[in-house]
Amino acid sequence: MLFHCKYILKQSVVLGIGLGLLSCGLPKPRPNIYHIESDGAVVALILGEGMARSFAHAGVIKALEEEKIPFHLIVGSGMGALVAALYANKKSANDLEWHMMSFQKSTYLNFQILDFLKKRIVVDRLEALPFPILTVATDLKTGKIHYFEKGSIAQAVQSSMAIPGFFKPIRYNQMALVSSEINHGIPVDIAKSRGADLMIAVDLMQGIERYHFRDKEDITLQSYKITSMAHSARQLKLADMVIRPQVSNIDFLDFSKKRQAFLAGYQAAHAVIPQLREILDIKEEE
């Protein structure tokens, strides 16, 4: 086991979170492939798909940063990859919030991700970012997972966000890359494989029901959500903590509720701060 001890996974409907509560102390650090400066365990934050709900990811990061809860790596898929890149740009939750609130529905539906990033990202390569991130995509030709930890930020984010049948695949090294949510779900296992000791996942896929379909795009998106949720259910079992913001009342394409989604993430993360302090042996400041 990751913690070299037994732990119990508890689900909390009221708080909308899943907690891996430990019966022992801090996890033993694994080999650190990113040369991250950490006195203890390497903590990874895993951000999955959520589309318009993904503003909740920014709220989670804001709360963790305010409470000085360390995390050393973000692994993102779907729109979680965009959030990861915008945070890593300046390693600032305030900067992330500012840029996320300027992300419009038209930008998403017209897939103007490249232009959006060009105006906001200080550097253009993942390895030049001041904070390590990893984004995940799937090669539509073979079904194999491809992850980016080096190279073009725009290429990495677009590849992870491209929903097949809704957006065109991103061409890269003879591959046709699309969102890895179609066959992998939220990439908890990849965070573990890349050296994380403690994995905190943010799940936004609850409440995906839809009963009216206006066109084929609605059917495509609903199929994507169902597939993502199914794969993510398996992945989330690998996480040490699952944060589930209360966003089930927000439609996946309702960008008018971005502030509501942000606050849902902020509140859900604040609810688990005491548990995170205990797990990481962090004393609350006076």
C-alpha positions in Angstrom: 0.0 0.0 0.0 1.1 3.5 -0.6 1.1 4.4 3.1 2.6 1.1 4.3 -0.4 0.8 6.7 -4.1 0.2 6.7 -6.6 3.0 6.0 -10.3 3.3 5.6 -12.0 5.1 2.7 -15.1 7.0 3.9 -17.6 8.8 1.8 -19.3 12.0 3.0 -22.5 13.0 1.2 -22.9 16.1 3.3 -19.5 17.5 2.5 -19.3 16.0 -0.9 -15.9 14.6 -0.3 -14.2 11.2 0.0 -11.4 10.9 2.5 -8.6 8.3 2.9 -8.3 8.5 6.7 -5.0 7.1 7.9 -4.4 4.9 10.9 -0.7 5.9 10.8 1.4 8.9 10.0 2.9 10.6 7.0 3.5 8.3 4.0 7.0 7.3 3.3 8.5 9.4 0.4 9.0 7.6 -2.9 11.9 8.4 -5.3 11.4 12.0 -6.5 11.7 12.0 -10.3 10.9 15.7 -10.5 13.6 16.9 -8.0 10.8 18.6 -6.1 11.9 20.3 -2.9 9.9 18.6 -0.2 10.8 17.7 3.4 8.2 14.9 3.3 5.9 13.1 0.9 5.3 14.4 -2.6 1.6 15.5 -2.9 -0.1 15.3 -6.3 -3.3 17.1 -7.2 -5.3 15.3 -9.9 -7.8 17.4 -11.8 -10.2 15.7 -14.2 -12.8 16.8 -16.7 -15.6 19.1 -15.8 -16.1 21.5 -18.7 -18.0 24.5 -17.2 -17.8 22.8 -13.8 -14.0 23.0 -14.0 -13.9 26.5 -12.3 -14.3 24.4 -9.2 -10.7 23.2 -9.7 -9.5 26.8 -9.3 -11.5 27.1 -6.1 -9.9 24.0 -4.7 -6.4 25.3 -5.4 -7.3 28.7 -3.9 -8.3 27.1 -0.6 -5.2 24.8 -0.5 -2.9 27.7 -1.1 -4.6 30.0 1.4 -4.3 27.3 4.1 -0.7 26.5 3.1 -1.4 22.9 2.3 1.5 21.9 0.1 1.1 20.1 -3.3 4.0 19.5 -5.6 2.6 18.3 -8.9 -0.6 18.7 -10.8 -1.8 16.0 -13.2 -4.7 17.2 -15.5 -7.0 15.8 -18.0 -9.8 17.4 -20.0 -10.3 21.0 -18.8 -8.3 20.0 -15.7 -5.3 20.4 -18.0 -6.1 24.0 -18.7 -6.4 24.7 -15.0 -3.1 23.0 -14.3 -1.3 25.1 -16.9 -2.8 28.4 -15.8 -1.8 27.7 -12.2 1.7 26.6 -13.1 2.1 29.7 -15.2 3.0 31.8 -12.1 2.3 29.3 -9.3 -0.4 31.6 -8.0 -4.0 30.8 -7.1 -5.0 34.4 -7.5 -3.5 34.5 -11.0 -5.3 31.3 -11.9 -8.6 32.7 -10.6 -8.2 35.9 -12.7 -7.5 34.0 -15.9 -10.2 31.3 -15.3 -12.9 34.0 -14.8 -12.0 35.4 -18.2 -12.5 32.0 -19.9 -15.7 32.3 -21.9 -18.1 29.7 -23.3 -17.4 30.9 -26.8 -13.7 30.3 -26.3 -14.5 26.7 -25.3 -17.0 25.9 -28.0 -14.9 27.5 -30.8 -11.9 25.7 -29.3 -9.8 28.9 -29.2 -7.5 27.5 -26.6 -4.3 28.4 -28.3 -5.2 32.1 -28.6 -6.4 32.1 -24.9 -3.1 30.6 -23.7 -0.9 32.8 -25.8 -2.3 35.9 -24.1 -1.7 34.5 -20.6 1.1 32.0 -20.4 4.5 33.6 -19.7 6.5 30.6 -21.2 5.6 28.3 -24.0 7.1 25.0 -22.8 6.0 22.7 -19.9 9.6 22.3 -18.6 10.0 26.1 -18.3 7.0 26.4 -16.0 7.9 27.3 -12.3 5.7 24.4 -11.2 5.6 20.8 -12.6 2.4 19.7 -14.3 1.6 16.7 -16.5 -1.3 16.5 -19.0 -2.9 13.4 -20.4 -4.4 12.6 -23.8 -5.3 9.5 -25.8 -4.2 8.6 -29.3 -7.4 8.1 -31.3 -5.6 5.9 -33.7 -4.4 3.3 -31.2 -6.3 4.0 -28.0 -2.9 4.4 -26.2 -2.4 7.0 -23.5 0.1 9.8 -24.1 1.1 12.2 -21.4 3.0 15.5 -21.7 5.6 16.5 -19.2 7.8 18.3 -21.7 7.1 20.3 -24.8 4.5 22.8 -26.0 2.0 23.9 -23.3 -0.6 24.7 -25.9 -0.1 21.4 -27.6 -0.4 19.5 -24.3 -3.5 21.4 -23.1 -5.4 21.3 -26.4 -4.7 17.5 -26.8 -6.1 16.8 -23.4 -9.2 19.0 -23.9 -10.2 17.7 -27.4 -13.4 15.8 -27.0 -13.8 13.4 -29.9 -16.8 14.1 -32.1 -17.0 17.6 -30.6 -13.6 19.0 -31.3 -11.0 17.9 -33.9 -8.1 15.7 -32.7 -4.8 17.4 -32.2 -2.1 16.1 -34.6 1.2 15.4 -32.9 4.0 13.0 -34.0 1.7 10.9 -36.2 -0.8 10.7 -33.4 -4.4 12.0 -33.4 -4.7 13.1 -29.7 -8.0 13.6 -27.8 -9.1 13.7 -24.2 -7.9 10.7 -22.3 -11.2 10.7 -20.4 -12.7 8.5 -23.1 -10.7 5.5 -22.1 -8.9 6.4 -18.8 -10.9 8.8 -16.8 -9.2 11.0 -14.2 -5.5 10.0 -14.2 -4.8 9.1 -10.6 -2.7 6.1 -11.6 -0.4 8.3 -13.7 0.2 10.6 -10.7 1.2 7.6 -8.7 3.5 6.3 -11.5 5.3 9.6 -11.7 6.3 9.6 -8.1 3.4 10.9 -6.0 3.1 9.6 -2.4 -0.2 11.3 -1.5 -2.8 11.7 -4.3 -5.7 14.2 -4.0 -8.2 13.9 -6.7 -11.0 16.4 -7.6 -14.1 14.7 -9.0 -16.6 16.8 -10.9 -18.5 14.1 -12.8 -21.3 13.4 -10.3 -24.8 14.3 -11.5 -24.4 13.7 -15.2 -28.1 12.8 -16.0 -29.6 14.4 -19.0 -33.1 13.8 -20.4 -33.4 16.0 -23.4 -31.2 15.9 -26.5 -31.5 18.7 -29.0 -28.9 17.5 -31.5 -26.1 15.0 -32.1 -23.6 17.2 -30.2 -25.7 16.7 -27.0 -25.6 13.0 -27.6 -21.8 13.1 -28.2 -21.2 15.0 -24.9 -23.5 12.8 -22.9 -21.7 9.7 -24.2 -18.4 11.3 -23.3 -19.5 12.1 -19.8 -20.9 8.6 -19.2 -17.6 7.0 -20.4 -15.5 9.4 -18.4 -17.5 8.7 -15.2 -17.2 5.0 -15.7 -13.4 5.0 -16.1 -13.0 7.6 -13.3 -14.9 5.4 -10.8 -12.1 2.9 -11.1 -9.4 5.5 -11.0 -10.7 7.3 -7.9 -10.3 4.1 -5.9 -6.6 4.7 -6.2 -6.7 8.2 -4.7 -5.9 8.8 -1.1 -8.4 11.6 -0.9 -11.3 12.6 -3.2 -12.7 16.1 -3.1 -16.2 16.3 -4.7 -17.5 19.9 -4.9 -21.2 20.3 -5.0 -21.6 21.1 -8.7 -24.2 18.5 -9.8 -26.7 21.3 -10.4 -24.4 23.0 -12.9 -24.7 21.9 -16.5 -21.4 21.0 -18.1 -21.9 23.8 -20.7 -23.3 26.5 -18.4 -20.4 28.9 -18.1 -22.6 31.5 -16.6 -22.2 29.7 -13.2 -18.4 29.9 -13.2 -18.3 31.8 -9.9 -20.7 29.3 -8.3 -18.5 26.4 -9.4 -15.4 28.2 -8.1 -17.0 28.7 -4.7 -18.1 25.1 -4.6 -14.6 23.9 -5.1 -13.3 26.4 -2.5 -15.8 25.2 0.1 -15.2 21.5 -0.6 -11.5 22.0 -0.2 -11.8 23.9 3.0 -13.9 21.1 4.4 -11.0 18.7 4.2 -8.3 21.0 5.5 -8.3 19.5 9.0 -7.8 16.0 7.6 -5.0 17.2 5.3 -3.2 18.9 8.2 -3.4 15.7 10.2 -2.2 13.5 7.4 0.7 15.9 6.5 1.4 16.7 10.1 1.0 20.5 9.6 0.2 22.6 12.6 -2.3 25.4 12.2 -0.8 28.8 12.5 -1.8 31.0 15.4 
